[in-house]
């Protein structure tokens, strides 16, 4: 078969990628409860495996026989059509969505496989896979959507699954609280997103993404007010979903969910949806320089704040959660300086190493009988060598161990762009560099505390192949995943960004004064410094006792996420709840009740007049007659 | 004739059910009325389906406003006719009526044990009244059926209701009766104004459409209609009958109230308040939209504060119907479509939540959410269904409510950006109450150690079609949007100033005043009692070139 035909044959399979997991969800939701665990696992993992196969076929077709114009569109049916508004259920495959499709389906498959083992003793086994399958279907819909409304459907779908999975162990009220918080905080952002859709539709009469980008670029000048408003509203949605300032507070609490959920939804895929959204609508952001600057500043601020918070946490998963927030901050930084493909590059490598870290954390937590507190861990290096190496690889990739890890390549590309791009600058670059130091510090703190030192809790459970295989695969990817895009001084091998340039314009370079190798060298030094500090502080146990109240106050302040939870609670949650509780009986109804009461009083008063005494009646009649006569005379 | 059957079947079946209820044999007394009611509504549902399918198939009917008509003389001396007509809007609401009607019969199957016959008499008569409201084309007839649905509903609440049923039923009665009287006054004022202007006494809807009114008179008469419909809808500040009535009514009563009776208010606005008084309604629109947005937010916050399962659901109606009101008065194609879809989707999702409240109350004998919690442990299927409908209520894309509310927002944005922003915040408030409902009742620990049976087969059979319908409406709403397009096209033309009134009336199939050719009794149309689809005849004549085309009128 000729390659050209091969593509034409394969592309119509696109819709199957989200359809398989959705079918899996339907089966699990309706019949799963009665089916055996084995059947649930086969359907749950198998449907995602099928999507992964479809994704691989599509990728093969895309490389061998690219679709004309670099994009393939598949329309299924007309979704809503009324009064000039027309939206179709339609999928769009270009370089950007292909990368998302591959990353999402592949990482999802590995994590599903892991979950089949990890959740083996849970009584909500089929429910878990139903939610996870629905999540994959929604996430793929989000990634492949051809228009913003379908993207929004996937967007809300993943939010729902996130809610359901955070609250998966629903018997504990705290989990329910964390789940609701996640859903509500992200929905605050989604409200902005909705308004963005309203604005865009009313300006252009369409929500079709390619058409919208084309029209926006043609009709709006750079820096025009509607472009700024539209980009800012979409940014609101992205900030909520991707847990960036000021809506980052939900993600650490989201760790209440099962660990595979945290790995898949709250690290590798869903939380990066905001990054994807901005990259997808990069034309709008390019037209709105102030918003782009805001993206960069939000990213830089978030990566620093979350990095500081990660340093102070004791819950293994919460450290990783803050680390996720911080890493997505890097992606926002890249988006803000116009390095779209660098952001997507980091999105991909981050999916590998962060999923790896979470999966290993799951092994550790399960081995220690659901212990999350790192103060009760230690010395696991010998008993869990598998987990140890996995964590070290993941941690090095996260902190950016030079040359041999994926994180090094993607992060240093972002740092270099933060310096060199026209909208970047030294301040953003310095923030990113400080982040490197913080990242190395907190992740090696974790490694030294958990895997070194004396053993405090004896591990109980040793993982089986279904857990080991995903960890092994992700470890390999966390190491070699960066080689798809090497910096220029290592040879002309920027395959990944070149591939993406079909969908995302390349970043411009203007600023001099620093070269890319030099920037990388500085990052490497900061990595080493962070590693040394962590070793000195935590491996040698030189943790200074909180010397003064001031240091301790800062620690507590960072621990409490810079007081933002407290602030939102005091400013928004409490007043609203108090008002709702106070007005439970509806003050408006009191008005009607008062009318009713007046009538009752009137009745009581008038009732007295009808007492059956003739004398009274005669007196009243006389009085009335006199008054009437008086009125007649004087009026 | 089909229209008459739709109206008569539930009415007669209700009477029969009442007769059966007097029987001494347990079969006739307790079982026959249920089957009878179910059968009658099923027949009606099939009738509606047939007319929908034939309308969707026929290229001629697809773009026509009126699908079916029935026009009998009733009291000629006062110009009162027994005139029924169905367009796409009525059709959809009728389908919803019969569908939810069947659901309410099924949900009462185990719940209602006393006076079964009389219960079904009342239920069927309410439904017949609602059917009449959606079909009546004569204002006198409209007022008649409007009141017809009120009295049996009063009995449903007062006799089979919960603890505070007397208070709730009397409150319901006073609110709706007072507002209904206001509407009667408005109808009479309109009819007399019409007589004063033209010398013809008529209650006929299409004749009254062309009534010349001074703007002051139009304002007052419009307000009379608006208040009556706003009470039914309900808009704040006249919503306070709703939570009591919905909470205290038996489950079937709540389903009918929320799913259907509230829609009669919205339908009244669409059918009467806007077309009869287009220019004053346009002036009034900003005020109505502000009320709508206040209702969306305030209703949502009130729902959030409730601890009674049913009361919480009841207040969500205030919020959702706010979207309907917003869509109606935003008055453009998108918003009107959104309002209609919201009406139907809300009927299903909130109706289903009331069904679930009823199932819970049957099992637990409480509606207090403080005593629930952890029900997922014991009733996973029921809880899953409740979660599904709660998600519908919070506007999850892919379910019906989202399509409606999003279209309303799209339509409201160009009219008033700030109101659209506030209404969008209302969707956020929906998240608060829907998640609270799920959390308090179904998640959390099962502290009371409830041991309850999960959904029975009949209950699954009842909820499954509602799930499918809500998904269908959310993912493939096109049949609904297509069916309602001609009716909304007409309304939309009213929303734009500057289009000649005669053009609009021509779009509606009304010959302009002065051409009496097609009036009953004229040379062309013999004075038959029953004329089915006169409009079709007019158009056929027009197509043959034998009838004069109204000036500037479009042929539809």
Boltz contact constraints between the chains, C-beta under 6 A:
constraints:
  - contact:
      token1: [A, 80]
      token2: [B, 403]
      max_distance: 6.0
  - contact:
      token1: [A, 82]
      token2: [B, 337]
      max_distance: 6.0
  - contact:
      token1: [A, 82]
      token2: [B, 481]
      max_distance: 6.0
  - contact:
      token1: [A, 83]
      token2: [B, 333]
      max_distance: 6.0
  - contact:
      token1: [A, 83]
      token2: [B, 334]
      max_distance: 6.0
  - contact:
      token1: [A, 83]
      token2: [B, 337]
      max_distance: 6.0
  - contact:
      token1: [A, 85]
      token2: [B, 334]
      max_distance: 6.0
  - contact:
      token1: [A, 152]
      token2: [B, 397]
      max_distance: 6.0
  - contact:
      token1: [A, 153]
      token2: [B, 397]
      max_distance: 6.0
  - contact:
      token1: [A, 153]
      token2: [B, 398]
      max_distance: 6.0
  - contact:
      token1: [A, 156]
      token2: [B, 396]
      max_distance: 6.0
  - contact:
      token1: [A, 156]
      token2: [B, 397]
      max_distance: 6.0
  - contact:
      token1: [A, 170]
      token2: [B, 376]
      max_distance: 6.0
  - contact:
      token1: [A, 170]
      token2: [B, 443]
      max_distance: 6.0
  - contact:
      token1: [A, 171]
      token2: [B, 445]
      max_distance: 6.0
  - contact:
      token1: [A, 173]
      token2: [B, 444]
      max_distance: 6.0
  - contact:
      token1: [A, 176]
      token2: [B, 439]
      max_distance: 6.0
  - contact:
      token1: [A, 176]
      token2: [B, 443]
      max_distance: 6.0
  - contact:
      token1: [A, 180]
      token2: [B, 435]
      max_distance: 6.0
  - contact:
      token1: [A, 184]
      token2: [B, 431]
      max_distance: 6.0
  - contact:
      token1: [A, 187]
      token2: [B, 428]
      max_distance: 6.0
  - contact:
      token1: [A, 187]
      token2: [B, 431]
      max_distance: 6.0
  - contact:
      token1: [A, 191]
      token2: [B, 424]
      max_distance: 6.0
  - contact:
      token1: [A, 191]
      token2: [B, 428]
      max_distance: 6.0
  - contact:
      token1: [A, 194]
      token2: [B, 424]
      max_distance: 6.0
  - contact:
      token1: [A, 195]
      token2: [B, 424]
      max_distance: 6.0
  - contact:
      token1: [A, 198]
      token2: [B, 409]
      max_distance: 6.0
  - contact:
      token1: [A, 198]
      token2: [B, 410]
      max_distance: 6.0
  - contact:
      token1: [A, 198]
      token2: [B, 413]
      max_distance: 6.0
  - contact:
      token1: [A, 201]
      token2: [B, 410]
      max_distance: 6.0
  - contact:
      token1: [A, 202]
      token2: [B, 413]
      max_distance: 6.0
  - contact:
      token1: [A, 202]
      token2: [B, 414]
      max_distance: 6.0
  - contact:
      token1: [A, 580]
      token2: [B, 301]
      max_distance: 6.0
  - contact:
      token1: [A, 580]
      token2: [B, 304]
      max_distance: 6.0
  - contact:
      token1: [A, 580]
      token2: [B, 305]
      max_distance: 6.0
  - contact:
      token1: [A, 581]
      token2: [B, 305]
      max_distance: 6.0
  - contact:
      token1: [A, 584]
      token2: [B, 305]
      max_distance: 6.0
  - contact:
      token1: [A, 586]
      token2: [B, 302]
      max_distance: 6.0
  - contact:
      token1: [A, 588]
      token2: [B, 237]
      max_distance: 6.0
  - contact:
      token1: [A, 588]
      token2: [B, 240]
      max_distance: 6.0
  - contact:
      token1: [A, 589]
      token2: [B, 240]
      max_distance: 6.0
  - contact:
      token1: [A, 592]
      token2: [B, 240]
      max_distance: 6.0
